[in-house]
Amino acid sequence: MQDQVWGKLLLGVMMALFISSCSNFKKIEKNEDWRVKYEAALNYYNKKDYYRAAILFEQIRPIVRGLPEGEKVEFYLAYCQYNERTYLLASNQFRVL
């Protein structure tokens, strides 16, 4: 009986963490400041969450084109796609570099 209570409690805590992390990503995704998205994308990349990092890099790519961060965004986006095993997208992205 007590194991079931602990199991439900653990499940509840895990779900709360998952929901809060999703809402945090949505807030970043809707943010207008490209620098916030850039820093968050780098953090997601370093945590090996390549899917979320790629989404943010895709959003800021047109904004940072021509800036010093532009080449880095292209580089990280290519590796996000490679690590997500979308090899055709990654190969096209590497050609841009």
C-alpha positions as a printed Julia matrix, in Angstrom:
97×3 Matrix{Float64}:
  0.0    0.0     0.0
  2.73   2.43    0.96
  4.67   1.59   -2.22
  1.68   2.65   -4.31
  1.51   6.0    -2.53
  5.23   6.63   -3.13
  4.85   5.56   -6.74
  1.99   7.99   -7.31
  3.89  10.77   -5.57
  6.97  10.13   -7.69
  4.87  10.08  -10.86
  3.24  13.37   -9.88
  6.58  15.05   -9.27
  7.94  13.79  -12.59
  4.9   15.06  -14.47
  5.16  18.46  -12.8
  8.81  18.74  -13.82
  7.98  17.74  -17.39
  5.14  20.25  -17.67
  7.22  23.06  -16.22
 10.1   22.36  -18.61
  7.71  22.4   -21.58
  6.17  25.7   -20.52
  9.64  27.21  -20.07
 10.54  26.21  -23.63
  7.31  27.73  -24.95
  8.11  31.0   -23.17
 11.55  31.08  -24.75
 10.14  30.16  -28.14
  7.67  33.07  -28.0
 10.25  35.56  -26.76
 11.05  38.31  -29.27
 14.68  38.78  -28.18
 16.94  36.65  -30.37
 19.7   36.75  -27.74
 17.48  34.94  -25.24
 16.73  32.27  -27.84
 20.41  32.01  -28.77
 21.53  31.46  -25.18
 18.72  28.98  -24.55
 19.56  27.1   -27.75
 23.19  26.82  -26.65
 22.06  25.5   -23.26
 19.78  22.93  -24.89
 22.6   21.93  -27.24
 25.01  21.45  -24.33
 22.38  19.31  -22.58
 22.12  17.25  -25.8
 18.51  18.29  -26.34
 19.16  18.76  -30.04
 15.49  18.89  -31.0
 14.71  22.0   -28.96
 18.05  23.59  -29.8
 17.36  23.16  -33.52
 13.94  24.76  -33.23
 15.43  27.85  -31.6
 18.39  28.03  -34.0
 15.97  27.82  -36.94
 13.95  30.71  -35.55
 16.9   33.05  -35.12
 18.86  32.05  -38.23
 17.38  34.77  -40.5
 17.89  37.41  -37.81
 21.57  36.7   -37.12
 22.63  36.23  -40.74
 25.57  38.58  -41.24
 26.26  38.94  -37.52
 29.16  37.21  -35.75
 26.67  34.75  -34.22
 25.27  33.86  -37.65
 28.0   31.41  -38.58
 27.82  29.78  -35.14
 24.05  29.33  -35.5
 24.56  27.61  -38.88
 27.24  25.37  -37.36
 25.18  24.37  -34.33
 22.08  23.83  -36.44
 24.0   21.47  -38.73
 25.2   19.43  -35.75
 21.72  19.42  -34.19
 20.36  17.91  -37.39
 23.23  15.43  -37.55
 22.71  14.33  -33.94
 18.96  14.02  -34.55
 19.89  11.68  -37.44
 18.28  13.86  -40.08
 21.3   13.34  -42.27
 19.94  14.87  -45.47
 19.1   18.13  -43.69
 22.46  18.06  -41.94
 24.36  17.52  -45.19
 22.63  20.51  -46.78
 23.34  22.58  -43.7
 27.02  21.61  -43.75
 27.21  22.75  -47.39
 26.07  26.21  -46.3
 29.07  26.39  -43.99
